[in-house]
Amino acid sequence: MQYESSALLYVALLVGGILFLSRWAKERKLNAITPAIGPWMPILSCWGALKFLFRAQAILEEGYVEYGGRPYRIAMLYEWHYIVSSPEAIDELQRAPEDVLSFMAVAEENLQLAETLGSAVTTNTYHIPVLRTTLTRNLRKLHEDIYDEICNSIAHCIPATDDWTPVVALDALLQIVARTSGRIILGLPFCRNTELLDIMINFTTDVVTSGLVFSFTPSPLKPLVKPFITKVDKMIDRALAMLRPTIEQRQNMMEKQKHGEEWADKPNDILQWLMDAAEGEEREPRALTVRFLLVCFASIHTTSMTLTQALYRLAANPEYIAPLREEVESVLDQDGLSKATMEKLRKVDSFFKETQRIDGLGCLLLTRKALRDYTLADGTRVPAGCYVSTTPSATHRARACYDAPHAFDPWRFARMREEPAQSGRHQIVTPSAEHLAFGLGHHSCPGRYFAAVELKTIMAHLVMKYDFRLENLKLGEIPPPMHISNIVVPNRTAKVLFRKRKD
């Protein structure tokens, strides 16, 4: 018996040694082609992957400096992630076909969408043209509603008193953005329903958390553990219970409209546009509820975090407030309040674009997953199953793209727009290879025009109605953000002091 146990141990060690040497040989071959930052041998590379969870930004900056802009690899828990920096490689990322370097595969894998929301949200993306085209086309008509909800929600979340009042910035701005987004997604009174707002805000967190847990769960076990590790289905059911009567009422009116009966009060909101565009099973109330929550997922947290970052910058540097106020007052005196007015706020636009450039919401940009072995034009070989991205070091903070790239210059892009034929290129809604906050190419953010209007309208209202400063921080010092792997989250607990504007 002892002999058999020893024999099994030797066999196990032999097999383990063979697997280790095989993986080591593969890693050594890959390292000769594309070097790695951190430990690259089997087992040790897992330690590098764990370090990336807590030091992503420092590791990526180290790679950019060490390899002078040449490609390198970083270890992830399952596969390697390739980082490219040259303008040619960045352009290749956004131009590569979806069946080669896939954007959707990244979302599917990171969020485990088949388990959390169902595969239909990736196989049938009819909501994207609704946001890209119908929403953008209707922004002028909707701006009065947008501004009304901004005024109402700011008054509800931020006291306008003569005394300084501390407000947890991210919490307040989440509420303001959720209500404003809700106004154009569903309209009144839904956008002010506290239970629905709670679902709209927390849905994103639950999907991301559930996706992370599912990514560590073996596929055969996912259906078994799903009821215990995710609240997403319950949140969808709660939202459905509130929305079903409205959806069914609208469906009845749409059916009558087909028979020639006019629908004079047809809503002009995203839910209705989704209902107009949906086909087959996507017309079911639950499927429409999932799409509604998917729009919330894409719009609320990204906008509120960008707004929070900008507010921290402004509150930490009060010398920036006066130029913004002067611009807002000048434009409003000439043209009144409208979407067209927001387009003329070049300094406000520049302030947000510079905030995106310096602070950003992530350390990896234009991430794609290789669905098959692929060789970039510079010779970098990306094996199937691996990810490939670029970083802010190669774009947003590169000397080749910007003067004094590490300095926060709030009017940088406003000055750029003064140059001949450059007015449109440097707007916040115009993606470029040098500024990737909204993506680039076919997969650029479809709702960015609404996000820009929302951001600028909220900021214009804040600077006109309030004075503000940071609590317990020196001038110029902003609350430190939280880094979770490649994600950057504005400080969640920092307070901004608000009072009714004095001058």
VMD Tcl script that draws the C-alpha trace (Angstrom):
set ca {
  {0.00 0.00 0.00}
  {2.84 2.31 0.92}
  {4.59 1.41 -2.36}
  {1.46 2.28 -4.35}
  {1.13 5.64 -2.58}
  {4.75 6.46 -3.30}
  {4.32 5.48 -6.94}
  {1.26 7.72 -7.28}
  {3.16 10.58 -5.70}
  {6.06 10.14 -8.15}
  {3.64 10.02 -11.10}
  {1.89 13.16 -9.88}
  {5.19 14.96 -9.47}
  {6.32 13.80 -12.91}
  {3.11 14.95 -14.59}
  {3.20 18.23 -12.68}
  {6.81 18.75 -13.66}
  {6.07 18.06 -17.32}
  {3.13 20.51 -17.29}
  {5.25 23.12 -15.55}
  {8.11 22.77 -18.02}
  {5.68 22.85 -20.95}
  {4.05 26.03 -19.65}
  {7.48 27.48 -18.87}
  {8.67 26.79 -22.40}
  {5.56 28.47 -23.80}
  {6.02 31.47 -21.52}
  {9.69 31.74 -22.44}
  {8.80 31.68 -26.13}
  {6.16 34.38 -25.62}
  {8.59 36.45 -23.57}
  {11.07 36.40 -26.42}
  {8.38 37.85 -28.70}
  {6.68 40.26 -26.29}
  {8.32 40.94 -22.91}
  {6.34 40.86 -19.69}
  {6.13 43.26 -16.76}
  {6.51 41.36 -13.49}
  {7.01 37.61 -13.00}
  {6.23 35.65 -16.15}
  {6.89 31.99 -15.27}
  {3.95 29.69 -14.39}
  {2.63 30.05 -10.83}
  {4.78 33.17 -10.34}
  {2.75 34.93 -13.03}
  {-0.35 34.40 -10.85}
  {1.36 36.52 -8.20}
  {1.82 39.20 -10.85}
  {-1.90 38.98 -11.67}
  {-2.82 39.48 -8.01}
  {-0.50 42.48 -7.77}
  {-2.27 44.00 -10.77}
  {-5.53 44.01 -8.81}
  {-4.04 46.57 -6.40}
  {-1.31 48.34 -8.40}
  {-2.62 48.42 -11.95}
  {-1.80 52.05 -12.72}
  {1.76 51.83 -11.37}
  {2.43 48.57 -13.25}
  {1.14 49.99 -16.53}
  {3.19 53.17 -16.16}
  {6.26 51.05 -15.38}
  {5.70 49.06 -18.57}
  {5.33 52.19 -20.67}
  {8.54 53.69 -19.30}
  {10.58 50.47 -19.37}
  {9.72 49.52 -22.94}
  {9.62 53.01 -24.41}
  {6.21 52.57 -25.99}
  {6.90 49.08 -27.37}
  {4.33 46.29 -26.68}
  {4.54 44.32 -23.44}
  {2.43 41.85 -21.47}
  {0.88 41.82 -18.03}
  {-0.33 38.69 -16.28}
  {-4.03 38.16 -15.66}
  {-5.47 35.30 -13.61}
  {-6.30 33.16 -16.66}
  {-4.45 34.58 -19.66}
  {-2.07 37.33 -20.71}
  {-3.11 40.91 -21.42}
  {-1.15 42.65 -24.16}
  {-0.51 46.40 -23.98}
  {0.24 48.40 -27.13}
  {1.24 52.04 -27.32}
  {2.13 53.05 -30.85}
  {-0.43 55.17 -32.77}
  {-0.48 52.54 -35.51}
  {-1.35 49.73 -33.08}
  {-4.01 51.85 -31.37}
  {-5.61 52.54 -34.73}
  {-5.45 48.84 -35.54}
  {-7.29 47.96 -32.33}
  {-10.32 50.04 -33.21}
  {-10.32 48.98 -36.89}
  {-9.89 45.21 -36.42}
  {-13.01 43.16 -37.29}
  {-15.24 42.13 -34.37}
  {-14.70 38.44 -35.18}
  {-10.94 38.89 -34.71}
  {-10.46 41.42 -31.90}
  {-13.80 41.59 -30.12}
  {-15.24 44.38 -27.98}
  {-18.41 42.42 -27.15}
  {-16.44 39.39 -25.98}
  {-14.77 41.58 -23.35}
  {-18.15 42.71 -22.00}
  {-19.54 39.17 -22.12}
  {-16.59 37.72 -20.22}
  {-16.03 40.50 -17.68}
  {-19.71 40.80 -16.78}
  {-20.68 37.19 -17.53}
  {-23.69 38.58 -19.40}
  {-25.13 35.19 -20.34}
  {-25.62 34.51 -16.63}
  {-26.41 38.00 -15.34}
  {-28.64 39.50 -18.06}
  {-29.11 36.78 -20.66}
  {-27.35 36.26 -23.97}
  {-29.92 38.35 -25.90}
  {-28.27 41.62 -24.79}
  {-25.14 40.71 -26.75}
  {-26.66 38.81 -29.68}
  {-29.32 41.47 -30.33}
  {-27.99 44.97 -29.68}
  {-30.93 46.91 -31.09}
  {-30.71 49.34 -28.17}
  {-27.41 50.77 -29.47}
  {-28.83 52.53 -32.59}
  {-31.70 53.77 -30.42}
  {-29.15 55.56 -28.21}
  {-26.77 56.53 -30.98}
  {-29.37 57.94 -33.37}
  {-32.85 58.43 -31.90}
  {-31.68 59.80 -28.54}
  {-29.14 62.16 -30.13}
  {-31.70 63.40 -32.65}
  {-34.19 64.23 -29.88}
  {-31.87 66.05 -27.47}
  {-33.02 69.51 -28.55}
  {-36.66 68.61 -27.87}
  {-35.81 66.99 -24.55}
  {-33.49 69.65 -23.14}
  {-36.27 71.52 -21.34}
  {-37.20 68.30 -19.51}
  {-33.54 67.56 -18.81}
  {-33.01 71.00 -17.27}
  {-36.23 70.82 -15.28}
  {-35.15 67.53 -13.69}
  {-31.64 68.84 -13.02}
  {-33.03 71.88 -11.17}
  {-35.49 69.73 -9.22}
  {-32.98 67.03 -8.28}
  {-30.18 69.45 -7.33}
  {-32.57 71.36 -5.07}
  {-33.55 68.04 -3.49}
  {-29.98 66.76 -2.98}
  {-27.93 69.93 -2.30}
  {-29.26 72.51 0.20}
  {-29.11 76.14 -0.95}
  {-28.51 77.93 2.36}
  {-26.33 80.81 3.51}
  {-24.20 78.45 5.62}
  {-21.68 75.91 4.35}
  {-23.36 72.49 4.21}
  {-21.31 69.29 3.75}
  {-22.56 66.92 1.05}
  {-21.12 63.50 0.16}
  {-20.42 64.38 -3.45}
  {-20.63 61.01 -5.19}
  {-23.86 60.02 -3.43}
  {-25.58 63.31 -4.27}
  {-24.42 63.33 -7.88}
  {-25.50 59.71 -8.36}
  {-29.01 60.72 -7.35}
  {-28.99 63.78 -9.61}
  {-27.73 61.86 -12.64}
  {-30.09 58.92 -12.00}
  {-33.10 61.23 -11.83}
  {-32.02 63.17 -14.92}
  {-31.37 59.99 -16.90}
  {-34.64 58.54 -15.64}
  {-36.51 61.59 -16.92}
  {-35.56 60.83 -20.53}
  {-35.69 57.04 -20.17}
  {-39.10 56.78 -18.52}
  {-40.37 60.29 -17.83}
  {-42.40 61.48 -14.86}
  {-43.28 60.23 -12.27}
  {-40.95 57.21 -12.56}
  {-37.75 59.29 -12.45}
  {-38.64 60.42 -8.91}
  {-39.76 57.04 -7.58}
  {-37.32 56.26 -4.77}
  {-37.64 52.47 -5.08}
  {-37.02 52.55 -8.82}
  {-34.12 54.98 -8.38}
  {-32.58 52.57 -5.89}
  {-32.79 49.77 -8.46}
  {-31.41 51.97 -11.25}
  {-28.38 52.97 -9.16}
  {-27.59 49.61 -7.53}
  {-28.21 47.48 -10.61}
  {-24.76 48.31 -12.00}
  {-22.98 47.29 -8.81}
  {-24.88 44.01 -8.62}
  {-24.17 43.10 -12.24}
  {-20.44 43.84 -11.87}
  {-20.19 41.94 -8.57}
  {-22.15 38.96 -9.91}
  {-20.03 38.89 -13.05}
  {-16.86 38.76 -10.96}
  {-18.14 35.82 -8.90}
  {-19.39 33.97 -11.98}
  {-15.99 34.39 -13.66}
  {-14.45 32.24 -10.90}
  {-17.25 29.64 -11.03}
  {-16.87 26.54 -13.26}
  {-19.47 26.58 -16.06}
  {-21.32 23.39 -14.93}
  {-21.86 24.92 -11.48}
  {-23.13 28.33 -12.58}
  {-26.84 27.38 -12.82}
  {-26.64 25.75 -9.38}
  {-24.99 28.66 -7.58}
  {-26.80 31.46 -9.43}
  {-29.65 31.83 -6.89}
  {-27.11 32.25 -4.10}
  {-24.64 34.71 -5.63}
  {-26.68 37.25 -7.59}
  {-29.58 39.58 -6.89}
  {-29.86 40.69 -10.51}
  {-32.93 38.59 -11.35}
  {-34.73 39.85 -8.26}
  {-33.93 43.44 -9.18}
  {-35.27 42.87 -12.69}
  {-38.45 41.38 -11.21}
  {-38.88 44.38 -8.89}
  {-38.47 46.82 -11.75}
  {-40.81 44.76 -13.93}
  {-43.53 44.88 -11.29}
  {-43.44 48.68 -11.44}
  {-43.09 49.02 -15.22}
  {-45.40 46.26 -16.48}
  {-48.66 48.29 -16.31}
  {-47.07 51.16 -18.27}
  {-45.48 48.83 -20.83}
  {-48.72 46.95 -21.41}
  {-50.73 50.18 -21.66}
  {-48.28 51.51 -24.27}
  {-48.40 48.21 -26.15}
  {-52.20 48.45 -26.31}
  {-51.97 51.96 -27.72}
  {-49.35 50.84 -30.25}
  {-51.67 48.05 -31.38}
  {-54.54 50.50 -31.87}
  {-52.20 52.80 -33.80}
  {-51.62 50.00 -36.31}
  {-55.36 50.07 -37.06}
  {-55.40 53.75 -37.87}
  {-56.22 55.21 -34.46}
  {-53.90 58.15 -33.75}
  {-51.98 58.26 -30.48}
  {-51.81 61.94 -29.72}
  {-49.92 61.70 -26.41}
  {-47.35 59.11 -27.46}
  {-44.39 59.40 -25.06}
  {-41.10 60.67 -26.42}
  {-38.69 58.74 -24.20}
  {-36.14 55.93 -24.46}
  {-38.55 53.26 -23.24}
  {-40.93 54.11 -26.07}
  {-38.14 54.12 -28.64}
  {-37.05 50.70 -27.41}
  {-40.63 49.44 -27.72}
  {-40.84 50.83 -31.25}
  {-37.58 49.09 -32.25}
  {-38.03 45.74 -30.42}
  {-39.02 42.63 -32.34}
  {-40.10 39.12 -31.38}
  {-39.33 38.10 -27.80}
  {-37.75 41.47 -27.12}
  {-41.26 42.96 -27.02}
  {-42.06 41.06 -23.83}
  {-42.31 43.31 -20.74}
  {-39.46 41.52 -18.95}
  {-37.15 41.81 -21.94}
  {-37.95 45.52 -22.21}
  {-37.27 45.93 -18.49}
  {-33.83 44.34 -18.97}
  {-33.10 46.82 -21.78}
  {-34.22 49.71 -19.58}
  {-31.83 48.58 -16.85}
  {-29.07 48.05 -19.42}
  {-29.40 51.71 -20.45}
  {-29.18 52.67 -16.75}
  {-26.09 50.47 -16.43}
  {-24.40 52.30 -19.30}
  {-25.31 55.84 -18.35}
  {-25.67 56.54 -14.64}
  {-22.40 55.54 -12.96}
  {-20.01 56.64 -15.72}
  {-21.61 60.09 -15.91}
  {-21.86 60.60 -12.15}
  {-18.23 59.52 -11.59}
  {-16.97 61.92 -14.28}
  {-19.08 64.69 -12.75}
  {-17.67 63.90 -9.28}
  {-14.10 64.02 -10.54}
  {-14.75 67.38 -12.19}
  {-16.43 68.77 -9.07}
  {-13.45 67.73 -6.93}
  {-11.12 69.52 -9.35}
  {-13.25 72.65 -9.32}
  {-13.74 72.72 -5.55}
  {-10.00 72.20 -4.98}
  {-9.12 75.04 -7.36}
  {-11.61 77.89 -6.79}
  {-9.75 80.11 -9.28}
  {-11.41 78.04 -12.02}
  {-14.95 78.94 -10.92}
  {-15.00 82.56 -12.09}
  {-14.06 81.82 -15.74}
  {-16.78 79.16 -15.91}
  {-19.38 81.49 -14.41}
  {-18.45 84.29 -16.81}
  {-18.83 81.97 -19.79}
  {-22.17 80.55 -18.61}
  {-23.58 84.02 -17.87}
  {-22.41 85.42 -21.19}
  {-23.90 82.59 -23.23}
  {-27.18 82.56 -21.29}
  {-27.57 86.35 -21.69}
  {-27.20 86.03 -25.45}
  {-29.05 82.81 -26.22}
  {-31.03 81.66 -23.18}
  {-30.97 78.03 -22.07}
  {-31.08 75.26 -24.69}
  {-29.05 72.39 -26.04}
  {-27.52 74.87 -28.50}
  {-26.43 76.97 -25.53}
  {-24.61 73.98 -24.05}
  {-22.70 73.58 -27.31}
  {-21.31 77.10 -26.91}
  {-19.88 76.46 -23.43}
  {-16.34 75.80 -24.63}
  {-14.64 76.23 -21.26}
  {-17.14 73.96 -19.51}
  {-16.67 71.40 -22.29}
  {-12.88 71.69 -21.99}
  {-13.00 71.31 -18.20}
  {-14.80 67.97 -18.49}
  {-12.59 66.72 -21.32}
  {-9.45 67.57 -19.35}
  {-10.93 65.82 -16.30}
  {-11.47 62.71 -18.41}
  {-7.90 62.96 -19.73}
  {-6.17 63.33 -16.37}
  {-8.44 61.46 -13.96}
  {-10.31 59.04 -16.21}
  {-12.33 56.03 -15.12}
  {-9.90 53.29 -16.09}
  {-6.27 52.37 -16.70}
  {-6.97 50.24 -19.78}
  {-8.48 51.68 -22.97}
  {-9.87 50.14 -26.19}
  {-9.75 46.65 -24.68}
  {-10.39 43.82 -27.13}
  {-10.30 40.03 -26.83}
  {-8.54 37.98 -29.51}
  {-10.99 35.37 -30.77}
  {-8.23 33.74 -32.77}
  {-4.44 34.08 -32.98}
  {-3.70 37.51 -34.37}
  {-0.53 39.34 -35.34}
  {-0.57 43.11 -35.21}
  {1.12 45.08 -37.98}
  {4.16 45.72 -35.73}
  {4.68 41.95 -35.37}
  {3.12 41.55 -31.91}
  {1.50 38.11 -31.71}
  {-1.65 37.99 -29.60}
  {-2.75 34.37 -28.90}
  {-6.44 33.50 -29.03}
  {-8.15 34.10 -25.70}
  {-5.85 36.94 -24.66}
  {-6.80 40.58 -24.27}
  {-5.12 43.57 -25.90}
  {-5.45 47.22 -24.83}
  {-3.74 50.56 -24.75}
  {-3.28 52.84 -21.72}
  {-3.58 56.52 -20.74}
  {0.25 56.66 -20.60}
  {0.33 56.10 -24.36}
  {-2.52 58.48 -25.17}
  {-3.94 60.83 -22.53}
  {-0.62 61.46 -20.81}
  {1.81 61.13 -23.72}
  {4.13 64.00 -24.63}
  {3.62 63.18 -28.29}
  {-0.06 64.08 -27.87}
  {-0.08 66.95 -25.35}
  {2.14 69.71 -23.99}
  {2.78 69.28 -20.25}
  {0.73 66.08 -20.35}
  {0.72 65.46 -16.58}
  {-0.57 68.93 -15.69}
  {-4.28 69.61 -15.29}
  {-4.99 72.49 -17.69}
  {-8.75 73.20 -17.60}
  {-8.82 75.37 -20.75}
  {-6.49 73.18 -22.81}
  {-9.12 72.02 -25.27}
  {-10.87 75.41 -25.43}
  {-7.58 76.90 -26.70}
  {-7.18 74.05 -29.19}
  {-10.64 74.82 -30.59}
  {-9.52 78.39 -31.38}
  {-7.10 77.08 -34.00}
  {-8.31 77.09 -37.61}
  {-10.50 74.10 -38.53}
  {-10.08 72.58 -35.04}
  {-13.36 73.63 -33.40}
  {-15.14 70.31 -33.84}
  {-12.19 68.04 -33.29}
  {-11.55 68.95 -29.66}
  {-15.09 68.78 -28.30}
  {-15.76 66.27 -25.55}
  {-18.06 64.27 -27.84}
  {-15.37 63.83 -30.51}
  {-13.29 60.70 -29.85}
  {-9.76 60.54 -31.22}
  {-6.69 58.35 -30.90}
  {-5.34 60.91 -28.41}
  {-8.51 60.98 -26.26}
  {-10.27 57.67 -25.70}
  {-12.62 58.37 -22.78}
  {-15.64 57.62 -24.99}
  {-13.89 54.87 -26.99}
  {-13.15 55.15 -30.69}
  {-14.63 54.07 -33.99}
  {-17.57 51.71 -34.31}
  {-17.71 51.01 -30.57}
  {-17.51 54.61 -29.37}
  {-20.09 55.43 -26.69}
  {-23.52 55.73 -28.37}
  {-24.91 57.96 -25.61}
  {-22.02 60.41 -25.38}
  {-23.99 63.35 -26.80}
  {-26.59 63.02 -24.05}
  {-23.85 62.53 -21.44}
  {-22.15 65.75 -22.59}
  {-25.39 67.75 -22.43}
  {-26.16 66.32 -19.00}
  {-22.67 67.05 -17.62}
  {-22.51 70.60 -18.93}
  {-26.06 71.50 -17.88}
  {-25.50 70.23 -14.33}
  {-22.17 72.05 -14.02}
  {-23.61 75.27 -15.46}
  {-26.41 75.17 -12.89}
  {-24.03 74.44 -9.99}
  {-21.61 77.28 -10.75}
  {-24.49 79.74 -11.22}
  {-26.34 78.84 -8.02}
  {-23.68 77.70 -5.51}
  {-20.32 78.42 -3.98}
  {-18.42 75.28 -3.05}
  {-15.13 74.06 -1.65}
  {-13.66 70.82 -0.36}
  {-13.87 69.82 3.27}
  {-10.60 69.28 5.21}
  {-8.26 69.47 2.21}
  {-5.63 71.99 1.12}
  {-6.17 74.09 -1.99}
  {-5.26 72.13 -5.10}
  {-5.53 68.80 -3.29}
  {-8.26 66.45 -4.49}
  {-9.63 63.44 -2.58}
  {-7.65 60.31 -3.51}
  {-9.53 57.93 -5.81}
  {-9.90 54.19 -5.26}
  {-8.22 51.79 -7.70}
  {-9.77 48.36 -8.26}
  {-7.70 46.52 -10.86}
  {-7.88 48.78 -13.93}
  {-10.97 50.70 -12.71}
  {-10.63 54.15 -11.12}
  {-13.45 55.19 -8.77}
  {-13.66 58.75 -7.38}
  {-13.41 59.00 -3.62}
  {-16.72 57.69 -2.31}
  {-16.81 59.47 1.05}
  {-15.31 62.91 0.37}
  {-17.57 65.83 1.18}
  {-17.95 69.07 -0.74}
  {-19.17 72.11 1.18}
  {-21.99 73.98 -0.59}
  {-23.70 77.27 0.13}
  {-25.98 79.62 -1.82}
  {-23.89 81.76 -4.17}
  {-22.86 85.06 -2.54}
  {-21.68 87.24 -5.45}
}
mol new
graphics top color blue
foreach p $ca { graphics top sphere $p radius 0.5 }
foreach p [lrange $ca 0 end-1] q [lrange $ca 1 end] { graphics top cylinder $p $q radius 0.2 }
display resetview
